[in-house]
């Protein structure tokens, strides 16, 4: 019996070491996030609004047209545009002159 117990004891640490190695590989591989090459959506939105000459602000439809003219895929990233607008309004970078949520007109704040 004493011969069987030592044989089982070295076998138990080996799977534990493999499991720890797998966890380390997953942690290291998962921490690397892919960074997009171009500017962020919020930067594109602020740039388009700042270029606009509209006194009461740039509407959502006009903003989408401006982004599409700049080469941004509006249909694919529609939800990102809306989220970016909402976040810029909550941060105070943009002021919503008309509408609620992501619809309406937006202009730069005076801050």
C-alpha positions in Angstrom: 0.0 0.0 0.0 2.8 2.4 0.7 3.9 2.0 -2.9 0.6 3.0 -4.3 0.2 6.1 -2.2 3.5 7.8 -3.3 2.5 7.1 -6.9 -0.8 8.8 -6.5 0.7 11.8 -4.6 2.9 13.0 -7.5 0.0 12.6 -10.0 -2.2 15.0 -8.0 0.1 18.1 -8.1 0.7 17.6 -11.9 -3.0 18.4 -12.9 -3.1 21.2 -10.4 0.0 22.7 -12.0 -1.5 22.3 -15.5 -4.7 24.0 -14.3 -2.7 26.9 -12.9 -0.8 27.2 -16.1 -4.0 27.3 -18.1 -5.5 30.0 -15.9 -2.4 32.1 -16.3 -2.5 31.7 -20.1 -6.2 32.7 -20.2 -5.6 35.7 -18.0 -2.7 36.9 -20.0 -4.4 36.4 -23.3 -7.7 37.9 -22.2 -6.2 41.1 -20.9 -5.0 42.2 -24.3 -7.9 44.1 -25.8 -7.9 45.1 -29.5 -7.7 48.8 -30.0 -9.4 50.3 -33.0 -7.1 52.1 -35.5 -9.1 55.3 -36.0 -10.5 58.0 -33.6 -13.3 57.2 -31.2 -16.9 57.8 -32.0 -17.1 60.6 -29.4 -14.2 62.4 -31.0 -15.8 62.2 -34.5 -19.1 63.5 -33.1 -17.5 66.5 -31.4 -15.5 67.3 -34.5 -18.7 67.2 -36.7 -20.7 69.4 -34.3 -17.8 71.9 -34.0 -17.5 72.2 -37.8 -21.3 72.8 -38.1 -22.4 76.4 -38.7 -25.9 75.8 -37.4 -26.9 78.2 -34.7 -29.4 75.9 -32.9 -27.2 72.8 -33.2 -26.7 69.8 -35.4 -29.6 67.3 -35.7 -29.1 63.6 -35.4 -29.8 63.1 -39.1 -27.4 65.8 -40.1 -24.8 64.3 -37.8 -25.2 60.9 -39.3 -24.8 62.4 -42.8 -21.6 64.2 -41.7 -20.2 61.0 -40.2 -21.1 59.0 -43.4 -19.4 61.7 -45.5 -16.3 61.3 -43.4 -16.2 57.5 -44.2 -17.8 56.2 -41.0 -20.2 53.3 -41.4 -23.3 54.7 -39.8 -25.7 51.8 -40.4 -23.3 49.3 -38.7 -22.5 51.6 -35.7 -25.9 53.3 -35.2 -26.1 52.2 -31.5 -22.5 53.5 -30.9 -23.4 56.9 -32.2 -26.5 57.1 -29.9 -24.5 55.9 -26.9 -21.7 58.4 -27.7 -24.2 61.3 -28.0 -25.8 60.4 -24.6 -22.4 60.1 -22.9 -21.2 63.5 -24.3 -24.4 65.1 -23.1 -24.0 63.7 -19.6 -20.4 64.7 -19.5 -21.3 68.2 -20.5 -19.4 68.4 -23.7 -22.6 68.7 -25.8 -25.8 70.5 -25.0 -29.1 69.1 -26.3 -31.1 72.0 -27.7 -34.1 69.9 -28.9 -35.5 66.4 -28.3 -34.8 63.8 -25.7 -32.3 60.9 -25.5 -30.2 60.5 -28.7 -32.8 62.3 -30.9 -32.9 66.1 -31.4 -30.3 68.7 -32.0 -26.9 69.1 -30.3 -24.3 71.8 -30.0 -21.1 72.3 -28.1 -21.4 73.6 -24.6 -19.9 77.0 -23.7 -17.7 75.5 -21.0 
